[in-house]
């Protein structure tokens, strides 16, 4: 059962809608970006940043903060939109996304943007860094936790499974990985490019605590994160069943919207469907 009240759940759902609005506006304005995977991960990011994680936008480097790694770094606009809505920087600054002198590059840059723990984009490497952070936390007997979002297409990288094996070997129960299992990547459906199912069985075989969850059900996500914090002796993975391009009908489930910018007419339709202002 989720610890969320109905009022809290509604607020998180409203926040997720605002973040989705930021995503489509930002990518349309820039003419570049990855809407599909950013929209599929929005409810996950919303639940983490507005309910689960201990972070402070006014003090982004506080030692006791929880650490977050976006291993699927091409979903940067989703992370940026979440950080903006959380107050790490003004939402107006999203308009600078992709500009050469902007703190908001096409992939996250830890040297430019407060709140970004590690620069990502090379698939498979982010989860390895997350494992390293969790190991450091264990060695320091630190109270903070590490959260990492991995893509299902990204999971075709062998490095993901090397990291998974290491996390289990060292009993990193302070690490929670969220698999954005939307079933679609740049070249088509993941099961047609390189079949990754059964994901639940695979992670369990690597000795992880596995929670199969609807990645768009914020109450279920909150409950899953609560449960992960009680598990001892092994890391947890949330196999989050999501929809590529969630919330925008013409993007949902379409590989064409992995990395494509909506034009003005498409943006207007997307915002209308999301219930956001133009």
N, C-alpha and C positions, 0 to 999 in steps of 0.2 A: 504493500500500500504506500502511496506517495504521502509525504508529510505536507504537501501543498494544500492550502485552503483554496476554495473556489475563487476567491478574490485574487490570490497570488497567481493561480493558474491563468486567470483571465489577463492579468497584467503581463505575464510572460508571453502569452499568445499575442497580445497587442505589440509587445516589443519585437517579437519575431517578425510580425508583419511590417513594422517600420524598417527593420534591418533588410528585409527582402526588397523594400522600396529603395533603400540606399544602394543595394547591389545593382539593380537594373538601371537606375539613374546613372550611377558611376560608370558602369561599363558602356552605356549608350553615349555618355558625354565624352569618354576617352576614345571610343572606337576600338577598344581592345580589352581583353579580359576573359574570364572563364565563368559564365553565369550558371551553367548546369550544375557543376559540383559545388559552387558557392551556395546555391539555393537548396541543394539537397542536405547540406550540413548546417543550415541556419538554425533549426530547432535545437540541435546538439550544442552549438555555440551559445545560443541564448540561454539554455539551461545551465551551462557551465559558468558563464560570466555573470549571470544575473541571479543565480541561485546557489550554485555549488562552490565555486572557487573563492578563496580568500585573496582578493586583489584590491589595490587602492589606486585609482587613477591619479590621485594627487601625489602618490609616492610609489611609482611603478617598480622601483628596485628594492622595496622593503625586504629585508632578509627572510621574513616569515611567510612571504607570498607563496601561493601555489604556482607551480610552473606549468605552462601550456606550450605544446609544440604542434604546429600545423605541418605534419609530415607531407601531406599532399599540398605542397606550397603553391600550386597553381590556383588553389582556392583562396588566394590572398584577399580578394575583394570581400569575401564573406567575413574573414577575420577583421579587415579594416573597418567594415561597416559595423561590426559588433563592438570593436574598440571605440569607435566614434560615438555610438549610441550609449556606451558605458561611461563616456566622459574622458577618455584618454587624450582626445584632441577634438577640436570643433568639427562637426559634421560638414560644415561648409568646405573644409579642406579636402574632402573626398573628390572634389572637382579637379584636384591636381594629380589624381592617380595617373601613373604612367608617364608623367612629364619628367624630363631628364634631371631637373633640380628638385624634384619632389621627395618627401620622406616616404611616399607611398609608391614604391616601385611595383612592377608587375609580379614579382615574387617578394616575400617578406625579407627585409634587411634589418638585422638586429642592431646595426650601427646607426641607423637612421631614425627608427621609430620606437619610442618608449613603449614597453608592453610586449614587444616581440623578444622572446628568449633566445631564438636561434634563427639564422638565415636558412631558409629551405627552398626547395625547388627541384633538386636532384632527387628523384624518387627513391625511397627506401632509406635515405640517410637520416631523416627526421626521427624515426622511431629508434634508430640506434643512439642518437643523441639523448632521446627521452630515457632510454635505458641507463645511459651514463649518468644523467641527472638523478635518476632514482637511486642508483648505486651510491652516488655522493651523499644523497639525503640519508641513506641507511648508515653510511660510515660516520656521518656527523650526528646521528640520532636526532635528525631534524623533524619537526612536526608537519612540515609541508608535504604536499602530494604532487605528483606529476600526472598530467593528462596529455594524451596525444591522439590526434585524429589522423587516421590512415585511410587511403582510398582502396577500393577493391581492385581497381586496375593497377594501382601501385603495388598491391600484394603479389603481383606477378614477378616482382623483383625478389631474387633470392635473399638479398640483404634483410628484408623484412623478417624472414623466417630465422635467420641467424640471430637477429635481435630478440625475437620471440623465445628462442631456445635459451639465450643467455639470461633473459629476465626470469624465466622459470628456474633455471639452475641456481640463481642467487636469491630466489624467494622474494622478489621485489613486490611485496604486497602494498607498497606505496605508489604503485604505477597502475593507471587505468588507461587502456587503449580503447578508442572508439573507432570501429570499422564502419566507414560510410559506404554501406553496401547497396549502392544504387543500380548496379547491374549494367552500367553503360560507361564506355570510355571513348576516347577520340575516334577509334577506328570501328566502333560498333558495340554490340553487346559483349560483355566480358566473357560470357560462356562460349562465344563464337571466336573470340580472339585468343584467349587462353583460359580455359575453364577453371574457376577457383572454388566452386562448390564441391563438397559441403564445407562451408567455412566454419560452422559451429563445431563439427567433428574434428576439423584440422587443428583449430586452436586448443580444443580439449586434449587432443593427442599430444600437444606440446606442453601439457600440464598447466594450462591456464584455467582460472575460474571463468566460465563463459556465461554471459547473459544475452539471450536472444530477445531483442526489443524492437518495437516500432519506433524508428528514428524520427517520426513526426508527432509522436504522442508525448508531449512535454511532461505530463504527470507520470507516465511510465518511465521516461528517461530519468526524472528526479528520483524515483524509487530505486532504479537500477544503480544510480550513483551512490545513493544512501547505502545500498546493500554492499557495493564494492568496498566501502570504507570499513565494513565489519569483517571482511575476509582476511585471514592471516596465513602467511606462509607461501602465498603464490600471487602473481599478478592477475588482474581482471581485464577481460576484453568484453566490451559491449558490441555484439554483432548487430548493428543498427540497420534495419531494413528501411531504405529510403527511396525516394523517387528523384531521378535526375531532373533538375529544373522545377522542383516542387513549387506549386502556386501559380505558375504561368502555363496555361493550357498548351500553347504551341511549342513550349520548350520541354514539357514533361516527357521523359523517356527517350529523348531524341539526341543521338550522338552529334548531330550537326550543331547543337547548342553547347557542346563541350567548351569551345573557345570561339565564340562568335558574338558580335555586338548587335543589339537590336537597333533598328533605325527609329526615326521619330514616331512613325505610325505604330510600329511594334511596341515601342516604349509606352505609348499612350494606352494601348490595349493591356499591356502587362500591369501597369499601375492601376488601371480600372479593375482588373481581375483580383489584384492584391488588396484593393480597398485603400489605396494610397493616393495622396494628392499628386497631381502632375507637376 
